[in-house]
Amino acid sequence: MNIDFEGVSGSIDDFYLARGVKFFQGNNSYGRSSDVLGSAESLFYPGAAVSGDNLLVPKGGGNNDIVVYFFDGAGNRTEADFAEVHNDLEAEPATITLAGYDRNGTLIISTTITGGGIAGAITAPHIWYVIVASAPGTDGLLGVDDFSFALDVSAGMTVPAPTVAVVWTLAFARATGVQLPTWVPLLIALGTWTVYVGDRLLDARSGLRSCSFNCLRERHFFHWRHRRWLSILAAFTACFAAAIIFRQMSLAARERNSVLAVAALTYFSSVHSHRKPPVWLRSFFSKELLVGILFTAGCVLPTLSRIPTGFNLVLSWPLLVSVVLFAALAWLNCHAIERWESQGASRIFPPACLVALAGIVLAASAVSAHPNFAALLGAAAASAILLAILDHIRTRLTKLALRSAADLVLLTPILLIPFATHIR
């Protein structure tokens, strides 16, 4: 993200907060300042902008250092892994420093910038804030331009969605007694990752083009910063998945799975198209609900297409309720993350408890006649309980920790169902 200081004059205050950054003027506490900087045209202040008309200069005071904090899409402090700034063209002072500090105020990395219009950059994980300062022994009023930064790469990484998809795909197969070929989990992982990356990139593009920065999170900025190699990798995984489909999947199976492909295409069209569906339809079928339904369909379809002859889907109610319960759990996961990151009223605890209670009751009902499904239902109930706990303690955790934990709790079948023998 680049800040060129155009479009604002006088005090900056929170002008760039929506883009994930806020500028302060230093004081004796270094980084605990309350005096906001001003952006000024070179006509009124010493200095000359590198690009455009405006540059960033401190107000008068005993400490003219520039302190920069980083924020996520919800307005919460977060970390960066890259920062860059240009000295102004006037170069008075001729030498400035750019330094990154961690949460404890410990210096992580620094660089010296010498010369008018010269840029300097620092790259390191977990930068909590940076300070731009005049080098010791130099004269002149500090002025900088074109500040660039990137949020910490780790902020965009959580438990991969393909991991959750593969775990539940194998769990459904184990509960039903279906043997899945080895290429099925691989196809599920490749397809899920490709869709996940594509969805994030489209969200990021839409938000950046419309300047709707408050709708974007760290993961969107992460994917957009690395869009070139992620797009190449996603194209490769999509081609690899297509090769598996045409070489390994039967024609009948491809025809059945085409329904899911059409549904996924419809989802992308409705969510990312400029022409939005009617308001009443969007309120009923939220993005989180659609993701939950499609995710569940992708996990259960390999099992449904291989159910042994004589297996009565109607009479085997545990399979049906397991599918419905997992769809509710997938929706709850997406909905919880959205509510936590947007800092809206949570309302996650009641539905999480309801899903957990339903899972416990259904597992108890199925334990004697359908022990495998009872274990699967118990896994879903355990995940719902953990989501409820996370919602209860959400104020004690960072947004990144909450999102990571929300994905992690969906891996409960690993502990409850030994499905490894059901791959051939």
Steps between C-alpha positions, in 0.01 A plus 500: 500500500639839399418834666594805290336762729297649216135585550547629856635823643554617854462246776482139382340355814321173394498576127707191412365270771273328246811408303658340804735767632506800733775761540603660828761748611755365744563621851724394783313168530579407141189343356254602769428838347168678476595792274394422142713597203404736223524448127604822330570636155859602438380858436449553872752263658865421434549199278402383155271207427634198313168447322205734476483817709476375858749352739493409867662730755470516878351793683729706713605341827780353703489167315447504125523124447224336294342198666285264291247247635339223291135392509286221358172543313304513827714784637706285737875537546692237305852421382681572174787320332608777261531879504653747255527879491664768280696794628363822350677661205634791703704255711521716812584296697696307240506182709203341674439161663215251470470257792256221588410399856315203653213507751745544790663805343813305410678601181468226236656656193607840370648663190658834413376708206733765355416742221202685358225278360683186612294211637582261779318184600496252788370144487449289811213307662295639790564873457259666744591857410768693310677828572636735233752741651775742406843346534698626802693821429291600196316829452169588340133413541423137423286447191410170331281377215360179350477280808435134411431206729374142504329326789674200647484194272406284798185708537367345179579143594276275705404133500453440125144436387619196299608333826152535646342382172717188481442412867122515468498326160683204651286515813179466298653209310608326822158539660326357192748217442611631161853445368624811321773484233815690592441760229173617658653676804763651271229630265303641795810679629594643160147613418440656840829689496442631148151625587626647829775701329271613219236618745755699703649664191159599364398640840823698520467637146142608560581667831805685369330620183202636693722630784294287742802434720286436807369184331849356455695300755866404538451187288367709211799735508731200527351334192501828305864576584600156375238478223751432223647180634172397665320538166765289328483236772119500493503452122737206546287337771187553287667328203624219724148452640355498148752236395396279793133545412542401135746216564361344816133591531240303307268674256198431723680649801597807298137551403389477863773734620419752228205606716744609771714680242199692371403589858852628571497705179164646597644593840796682346273678254257619767761603757761661274285636219432875473133415466389384844199274568186656651531617861246247627698216342830624641352527848375142485803345329796673658851439369581302816198273449585436136861419591381258770266318260755475217780396735284224647390381156862475388593295808208255490458447124794256462338279763144526365615402151665183636242378752470119482199343329218444744591799715170678567558873533152560636529236771856602586397819676838547671663577163237759414516674837882488489496684169254760630692544824831548320341755266379690807848474651668626181259794485556572870877504446476753215240708682705509821814617320304772320340626823824494698698681232232764439461561875125480470269349759622144532187283540713191441470336841127407481507330154828329586346354816193394300713317242703338778186386683352357179824313431514353849136386493531350153829328586341344808209378287729341240772356721355148529393438139737738317819549706696649210239767442477559874873579499452736204210677671705520818782663304261763365365562850853540635580755229186696582586502871848629422353775281271600787802513734691714251207740478487522879871591530522700176593825679817336634631393159621686195294485182766288332510255792119475497486429127777242519335326796159504326649301212701276729198383700349349183770231501338303785438187284877442507468421871173306486508299176793282383429538129845427362406142406224628274730622227614258234 
